[in-house]
Amino acid sequence: MKAYAFSAKVTPEGQVELPERLRRLLAADKTARLLVLMPETPDADELAAWDELTSEQFLAGYAAADAVYDQH
């Protein structure tokens, strides 16, 4: 099985437009196996969870001895 990677436009009707160079490679009346990867749009809860994890991980690396840098 050969694999081709390309970007494709989805029409307002929900159809995927294949690039011409790929269309020429597809034989008529044959089945093709497709893998569709969509960009992820994180929701507010996921973004909040990442913010919390980032803060926790940052503060976990902060030791009491580091307080000397907070003094002017």
C-alpha positions, 0 to 999 in steps of 0.5 A: 500500500502506498501513502500520500500526504497532502492538504485538502479543502473541504467544500461547503457541501462537506466533500474533500477536494483531492489535488489533481496529481492525486486524482490522476493516480486513483483508478476509477471504481477502486476503493482507497483507504483514507486517514483524515487528520483535523487540527485540534481546537482545545476547549476552555477546560483543556486550556485551564488544565494545561495552565494549572499543570504548567504552574505546578511543574514550574513551582515544583522546581522552585526550592526554598534556597531560591528565595535568595534571588527574590531579595533585592 
